[in-house]
Amino acid sequence: MTLTLALTGAAIALAIFAGWRGARPWDPRGGVRMMPWRLIMLLAGAGVFILVIHLGALLGAPQRPY
């Protein structure tokens, strides 16, 4: 569970950082952007979602049978 909490915190921090970098205006004098910050933010947010569901399963949240 400790690893899941650490990964969740890291993914949240990455999503916040990538969101901040992706929201900055483009500077044509600085050259092209080499990092797709919005895509990184989206992928980190999806990772947070999956990790929170995993945390809920570890804590004993009821699961729906399919």
Number of C-alpha atoms within 10 A of each C-alpha: 10 8 8 14 14 11 15 21 14 14 21 18 14 18 24 15 15 20 18 13 15 18 11 8 7 11 9 8 6 7 8 9 11 6 11 11 18 16 14 17 23 14 15 22 18 14 17 20 15 13 18 15 13 16 17 13 12 11 10 9 11 8 8 5 4 3
